């Protein structure tokens, strides 16, 4: 496969790692049906690796958002909701693609534990050129999803045919296939891994404990429980 050449002009156009991380975060939040206000974006950014040195105070985040708006990457409406512009969306899609290919690389090729994959991918994504991206994609067999089950942009991903819903919207007694799990919370990922609640695996919902905000579930290896907050970011496909 002929790989594209990386030019000096291409590298010069790359945004700062901070702005790239903001665009990645906005892209992910939009996937989760959220057009965040600044405080919601701040809460998400606080979960990213400290090594990214993003600055998580609201004044810092507002200052960065103002610069991004000035540069034509985002719009903020009268309700303070942040939306990607066409330019911002194109760049965010490219960053998300690099990030998820980097996750595939560290898990599938290097054998990094799933709970550490997101952190390592953040370290790698900012240095991946379009030239290297092609080679990584080939090395990991042209995947359409990351190890957490999320679509890789421009990969030919096809969504599942069944109804997709978040785990907090499930019904007791029903069986589901795990579509995707969040990647940025390493402690949660480790817990999900230990309980085999991973993309491609099936689970059964045993109890929806509304009175204590906990969902009890069963996988092939264990029975366990998860709070509604974490469950709301896990996406499942209903099985007949």
ABEGO torsion letter per residue (X at the ends): XBBBBBBAAAAAABBBAAAAAAAAAAAAAAAAGBBBBAAAAAAAAAABBAAAGAEABAAAAAAAAAAAAAAGABBBBAAGBBBBBAAAAAAAAAAAAAAAAAAAAAAAAAGBBAAAAAAAAAAAAAABBAAAAAAAAAAAGGBABBAAGBBBBGAGBBBBABBBBBAAABBBGBBBBBABBBAABAAAAAAAAAAGBBBGBBBBBABBBAAAGBBBBBBAABBBBBBAAAAAABBBBBBX
